Amino acid sequence: MNFDDAVTLATEGTGTRLRATMEAYPQGFMKVVEPFMGRFMRNQFEGNWKVF
């Protein structure tokens, strides 16, 4: 599976806002499970980037 991702940083108040986006391009068998992958990947990604 191929991915494109981008991270942007912006000043917000006295801190910095980080915004991360990812696009996935499934190939082969992964195209079959694509409808389920979005939710799974979103949950994993959000879990890795919790606000402290």
C-alpha positions as CSV (number, residue, x, y, z in Angstrom):
1,M,0.0,0.0,0.0
2,N,1.3,3.4,-0.9
3,F,0.9,6.5,1.3
4,D,1.1,10.2,1.0
5,D,1.3,12.2,4.2
6,A,1.7,15.8,5.2
7,V,2.4,17.6,8.4
8,T,1.8,21.3,8.9
9,L,2.6,23.5,11.9
10,A,0.9,26.7,12.8
11,T,1.1,29.2,15.6
12,E,-1.9,29.1,17.9
13,G,-2.1,31.3,20.9
14,T,1.1,30.6,22.9
15,G,1.5,27.2,21.3
16,T,1.8,25.4,18.0
17,R,-0.9,23.4,16.3
18,L,0.3,20.3,14.5
19,R,-2.0,18.9,11.7
20,A,-1.2,15.6,10.0
21,T,-3.0,14.1,7.1
22,M,-2.5,10.8,5.3
23,E,-3.9,9.4,2.0
24,A,-3.6,5.7,1.4
25,Y,-3.6,4.0,-2.0
26,P,-4.4,0.3,-1.6
27,Q,-3.2,-2.2,-4.2
28,G,-4.0,-5.9,-4.8
29,F,-5.8,-7.6,-1.9
30,M,-5.8,-4.4,0.1
31,K,-8.4,-3.0,-2.3
32,V,-10.8,-5.6,-1.0
33,V,-10.5,-4.5,2.6
34,E,-10.2,-0.8,1.8
35,P,-13.7,0.0,3.3
36,F,-12.6,-1.3,6.7
37,M,-9.1,0.2,6.6
38,G,-10.2,3.8,6.8
39,R,-11.7,3.4,10.3
40,F,-8.9,1.2,11.6
41,M,-6.2,3.5,10.4
42,R,-8.0,6.6,11.6
43,N,-8.3,5.1,15.1
44,Q,-4.6,4.0,15.1
45,F,-3.4,7.4,13.9
46,E,-5.5,9.4,16.4
47,G,-4.3,7.1,19.2
48,N,-0.7,7.9,18.3
49,W,-1.3,11.6,18.2
50,K,-3.2,12.2,21.5
51,V,-3.1,15.7,22.9
52,F,-1.0,16.1,26.0
